[in-house]
């Protein structure tokens, strides 16, 4: 599959199975603006489609493993217990990835780990221009399952999974929503 963030006509993304639906905020309400993720797998890869409605596209971090959490971004965690793979991707398509071990205050992350994410972004709007009422942005990405610790993927394989999206609001306050954070969600590789 070609990763180009052009979703129209891609049968892979049709249908609701593997969809988070609208992310929820801390109060359990649907995040505004609408945000969702879809997951598929095949050919040794996990495919993700990340959709973010957004009136103001904000992003400036271009360096790999840079502080993308300062931009409009998605934050993905795969795995659990003593080993979690963390991948953040911004509205610019900038990726920050790390392998984290431990939990809580004992959690240590190694940014030397590489997810080998293939990422494409489609933006409808003008980046970093306040007041022009942007519309949305979409990320399409492919992650090698082997890099995620899944060396022999089969139908029924389970991956602890959570995803969060934060965006910069016009007033400079971050609005965040998530799926599968507390308790940790799970991806099940279906045929």
Secondary structure by P-SEA (a helix, b strand, c coil): cccccccccccccccccccccbbbcccccccccccbbbbbbcccbbbbbbbbbccbbbbcccccccccccccbbbbbcccccbbbbbbbccccbbbbbbbccccccbbbbcccccccbbbbbbccccccccccccbbbbbbcccccccccccccccccccbbbbbbbbccccbbbbbbcccccbbbbbbcc
